[in-house]
Amino acid sequence: MTALPQQPDHLQRSLSNRHLQLIAIGGAIGTGLFMGSGKTISLAGPSILLVYLIIGIMLFFVMRAMGELLLSNLEYKSFIDFSTDLLGPWAGFFCGWTYWFCWIVTAIADVIAIASYAQFWFPGLAPWIPALFCVLILLTLNLTAVKLFGEMEFWFALIKIVAIVALIVVGFGMIAWGFHSPSGHKASLANLWNDGGFFPKGLGGFFAGFQIAVFAFVGIELVGTTAAETADPERNLPKAINSIPARIILFYVLALVVIMTVTPWRLVEADKSPFVELFVLAGIPAAASLINFVVLTSAMSSSNSGIFSTSRMLYGLAQEGHAPSGFSRLSRAAVPSRGLLFSCGCLLVGATMVYVIPNLVTAFTLVTTLAAVLFMFVWSLILCAYIAYRRKRPQLHAASNYKMPGGVAMCVVCLIFFAFVIVLLTLQPDTLKALLASPVWFVLLGIGYFWKGRHGGKSAIGR
């Protein structure tokens, strides 16, 4: 009788630099850019460019702090490990479970979006069919090998990049040719300041833009969950993080510049994708179908990221003693299969619950705001862990080849910024509801933590 292949006891480093770069890009380009940019433009006008730049700069420093921490000890598999090690077991518990919940919430929204995008081509199709089909495909491929996750994310991200680059090229071509829209407006860079100035809605409009724009960046930290499965992390992780500023300028700032120069900002409709509108103006009849395909793959990419990252969070939580030990077992393909199955089960249950909520628009606003609040909590914990690392492990910082610019002072600036965004969420009734609901999650976590007891001593990482 032939011996069964031995079950692996650790995650495999199967993600190449090519995979990691595109995972980082895919994480930085959310569906919110394609579908939500119309609403942000209508709220803030051209000043939305500054909003995306400011948020992007702050999150770049969060990623640099995360990068230095992950590379300071290659035993760290994700930010659960360094949060537990540097801040205590409570931080790993709260960080891991909150991040898991963030992605379940985000993936539920994406699966519902996939169902609605599929109805563009198949209007008679029951919405649960594409939702279930999507989850089953992503689950099957994620169960096979981590390399397949990397390949899927590579191609999903590539489609998004091609769409945005095409928009930028077409838009600048229209500006160069002095294109006139049917309404008589000429495509010109002057549209950025001619119609009410750069801050046409004043500071109120400028601040309102932050509420929606923050959600567009969720997932930027995804490279931090791939650390244990990245080949040559000392070389590839810094490359992925260092390219974030260039990606933000290209994919967010240039794309929005093109949209607002071709179409004056007042004419951008909040409930329509400005990407579709620009391609329609350019005379591309298949624009709606093309962008629907891009947004569909963007939502698939986000769901794929959610399924991957939630399973890795459960794996890390189980290793720290914060989740059932069964989640720490790997399949023969070296993937945390039990975590994948559990997360996909929660995703499908959540997706069916959303269908019974009468007002989906209200539900989505609450869900996305809640996710943004919880993601900011995770980003803040990363910064707090960095501050603790600088105090407790000065020798590791001194030896680091990838030091965070600005150090502790920049961490404090970022934490103040996140507090400022939380204050802004109180200004609108719908975002205030989600903000007031978020403490319920932390109360539940607190109960869970004290019920489970303090088991942080199980991990030997960094000790």
N, C-alpha and C positions, 0 to 999 in steps of 0.2 A: 504494500500500500504506500503510495507516495505521500510524503509529508506535506501538510498544509503550509502555505507561505506564512511566515511569522508576521503577527500584527505589529505595526510600527508603534513606538511609544512617544514619538515627537513629530511635530510638523516638519514637512520637507521644504527645502529652499528651491522651489521649482519656478518661481516668478523671475523672469529675466529683466534686464534694464528696459527693453522694449515694452514689456507688459507694464512695468512700474510707471514709466513715463505716461503711458496712455491712461492708466488707472488714475494717476494724479490729475491729468487733464479732464478725464470724465467726471471726476469728483468736483472739479472747479466749475464745470458747466452743467448747471441744473436745468430741468424743464422750465423752471421759473424764468430763465433768460428768454426762451422762445415764446412762452405764453404770458408771462407776468410782466414783461418789459413795457407793454402798452399801458398798463395801469400805473407803473412807476413813473413813466414819462408824463402821463396826464396829472399826476400828483405834484411832481417837482419841476417839470419842464427840463431845460438843458442842465440845470444844477444836479440832476440825477447822476451825471458823469462824475461829479465830485463824491457823491454818496458811495458809488461802487468803488472808486479809488480809495477812499478812506477805509471802508470795510475791508477791502483787499489788502491794504498795507497792514492793518491791525492783525488780520489773520495770517499774514506772512510771518509776522513775529511769533505768533502762537506756534506755527509750524516749525520755525527755527528752534524754539524752546523744546518742542517735542523731538526734533531731530537730534539735538545735543543729548537729550536724556536717553533716547533709544540707543544711540551709539556709545554712550558712556558705559553700557553694560549689555553685551549682546545676548545675555540670558533673558532680557526683557523681550517679551513677545508682543506686547501692545501697551497702551497707556494704563490698563488695569494694573500691570505689574509694577510700573514705577510709582503709580499713585499709592498702592499698598505699601511698597517698600519705603517711600519717602514721607508719606502723610499718615499712614496707619491703615489697618484693615478696613475701617469704616469708609475710607476714601475709595479703596478698590471696589468695595461692595456698591457704594452709591454711584461711582463712575461707570462701572461695568453694566449694572442693571439699567441705569438711565440711558446709556448709549444703546443698549439692546432695545429699550422701549422707543427711543428716538427713531431707530431704523424700522421698527415694526410699524409705527405710526406713519412714517414717510412712505414705506413700501405699500401700505394699505391704500394711501392716496394715489400712488402710482398705478397700482393694479386696477383701481376704479377708473383712472384716466385711460389706461390701456383699453378697457372695455368700451369706453366712449369713443376713443379714436378708431377702434375696429368697426364701430357702427357707421363711420364715415363711408366705408366701402361696402359694408354688409348691414344695411339699416334694419333688416328683418331679423337679424341674429340676436338671440337672447344674450343679454350682457354677461351672464355668469359663465358662458362658454369660453370666450376669449380670456377672461380673468383666470379661470381654472387651467386652461391650456397653457397660459403664460407661466403660471407658478409651477406646473408639472414639468415643463421643458427646462426651466431654470434649475429646479431641484435635481432633475436627472443629470444635467450637465455638471452641476456643482458636486454631486455625489461621486462622479467619475474620477476627477483629479483636479487639483488646484490649477494646473496648467490650462485646463479648459476654461476655468473662470477667467484667467488672464487673457486667453484668446478671445473669449466673448467680449470682455471689456475693451480689448484692443480695437475690435471691429466696430463696436457700438460707439466708442469715442471717436474713431476715425470718421464715421458718418457725420457726427456733430461738427467736427472740425471742418470737413469739406463744405457743409452747409453754411457755416459762418464765414469761411474764407470766400465762398461764392457770393454771399451777400455783400461783403466788403468790396470785392472786385467789381461786382455789378453796380453797386452804389457809387463808388468813386468814378466809374465809367460814366454814369448818368450826370455826375457833377461836372466832369471834364467836358462833356458834350452840351452842357447847359440845358438839360432836360426840363421841359415844362409839363406839369401835371395837368389833367383835365380841368382842374379848378383854376388853372392859370398861374400857379406858383412855380417859380424857377428853383431847380436844385442848386443850392449854394451854401457854403460854409457860414455865410452871414445869417442864415436862419437860426443859428445857435444863439445869437444875441440881438437880432433885429426885432423880435416879437416879444416885447416886454422885458428885455434884458436877459442875463444869464440866470437870474433868480426871479422869474416872473410871478411865482406864487409866494414870494417872500421867504422868511426863515421857517414859517409854519409848514409850507409845502416842502421845503428842503428837508426838514426833520421828519415829515410824514413818509418820505421816500425810504428812510432807514428801516421802517417796520417790515416792508415787503422785501427789500433788497437783501436783508440778512438771511432770509430763508433761501435765496438763490445760491448762497455759498455753502449750505450744509452739505457735508460730504467731502469738503476740502481736506479734512483730517484723515481720510480713508487710508492714505499711505501708512499711517501709524498702526493700522490693524494688519498690514501685510509684512511687518518687520521680520517675523519668524519664518516667513516663506519666500523671502527675497534673497536671490543669489548675490553674493558680494555686497552686503548692505552698506559697508563703509564707503563704497564708491557710488552705488546706485541711489541710496536714500537721499544724500545731499543733492545729487543731480536733479532728482524729481522735485525736491522742495525749492531749490534755487531758481527753478524755471517758473515758479508761481507768479512773480510780478509781470513777466513777459506775457504769460497766458491771460492775466487779468486785463492788461492793456489791449491785447489783440482781441480777445473774445468778448469782453464786456464793453470797454471804452470805445474801441474803433467801430464795433457793430452798432452801438447806440449813436455815435457821431454820424454814421452813414444814414441811419434811419431818420434822424432829426434834421439832416441837411437836405435830404431828398423830399421829405414831407415835414413842413413846419409843425412844431410840437403840438400846437393847439388842434391840428387835424388828425393826430394819432388817436385812434379810438381805444378806450381802456379795455373793452371786452373782446378785442380782436388781436390776433398775433400780428405785430408790425412787420414781421419777417414775410408773412404771406402777402400783406398789402404791398410791400416793396417789389416783390417778384411779379405781382399782378401789374403794377405800374410799369415795370420793365417790359411788359408784353409777353410774359412766359405763361401760357394758358394752363399748364399743369402745375402752377405754383401751389395751389391748395393741396393737391395730392402729394406733391414732393415734400412740403413742410409737414403734412400730416404723417408721412412716413418717417421724417426726421424726428418729430416729437414722439411718435410711437417708439422708435428705437431709443430715444432719450429716456423715456419712462421705463423701458425694458432694462436699460443700463442702470438706472437708479434702483430698480427692484433687484437686479442682479447683485449690485453692491450691498443692498440691504440684507439679502439672504446670506451672502458671504460674511459680512462683518458681524451679524448677529450670532452666527454659528461660532465664530472665533471668540466673541465676547463670552459666550456660554462656556466654551472650552477653557478660557482663562479664569472665569469665575469658579468653575469646578476645581481647577488646579489650586486655587487659593482657598478652597473650602467654603465659597460663598454660594455655590449651586450644587445640586445633586451630583455625586461623583460619576454617575453614568455619562454625563456630558463631557468628561475628560477622556473618554475612550475614543480611539481613532479607528476608522475602517482600514482595510488592507490597502486602500488607495491613499492612506495618510490624510484623510479629511475627517473632521468631527461630524460624522453622519447623524448621530442622535440630536445634536444641536441644530443641524440643518432641517431634520424632520420636524422637530418641535417648533422652530421658528416659522416654517412654512405652514404648519397647522394653525398657529396663532394668526398668521397672515390671512389665511383663508377664512377663519372664523371672523376676524375683524372686517374683512371685505364684505361678508354677507350681512354683518350688522350695519354697515354704512348704507346698504340698499334700503333698509327700513326707516332711515331718518328722512322725514318729509322734505326738508330743505337742504339739498346737497351743498349749495353755495355757502350757506351759513356753516355747515359742518366742516367744509374744507378750510374756511377761514380760521375756524377754531383749531382744527388739526394742525395746520401749517404754523400758526402762531405758537401753539403749544410745543411743537417740534423745535421751533427757533429758540424758545426760552430754554428748553432742555439741552439743546446743543450748546448754547452759551454757557450753561452750567458745566458741561464737560470741558469746553475750551478753558474756562476759568480754573478748573481743577488741574489741568495741564500746567497752567501758569503758576499756580500755587505749589505744585510739585517741583517746578523749576526753582522757585525761590527757596524751598526747603533743601533741594539738592545743592544749591550754592552755599548754604549755611552748613550742611552736614558733610558734604563731599568736596571741599575746595581743591583737594589734590586731583580729583577726576576732572574738574573743570580746567585746572591748570594744564593737564595733559591732553585735553581735548583738541582735536584737529578741526572741529566744527562748532566753534563757539557761537552762541547767540549774540547778534549785535545789540548793544544797549543793555544787555544783561538784566539784572533785577529791576532797574529803573524803568526799562521798557515794559516789563511784565506789569508793573504798577499802572503805567499809562493804559495798557490794554484792558486791565481789570476795571479802571475808571470808565473807559469807553463802553464796556459791556453794561455797567451799572447805568450809564447814560441812556443806552438803548432800551433797557428795562423801563426806565422812567418814561421814555417816548411811547412805549406800548400802553401806557395808562391814558393817553390822549384820545384814543378812538374807542367807541363802545364795544365793537366786536373783538378787538385785540385785548381790551381790558378783561373781558369775560374769560378768555383763554389764560391770561396772566393770573387771574384769581383762581383758576382751576388747577394751576400747576402745583401749588403746595400740597394738594391731595396726594399726588404721586410721591412726594417726599415723606409725607406722613406714613403712607403705606410701606415705603422702603424702610423707614425707621422702625416700624412695628416688625417687619420681616427680619431686620438686622438683630434686634434684641431677642426675637423669638429663636432665631438660629443660634444666637450666642456668639461670642468672640472667638473665631477660629482662624484668625489671621496668621497664627504662628506656623501654619502648615507649609507655607512657601519658604524656600531657602534662597530665593532670588535676592541678590545684592547683599546678603547677610554673611 
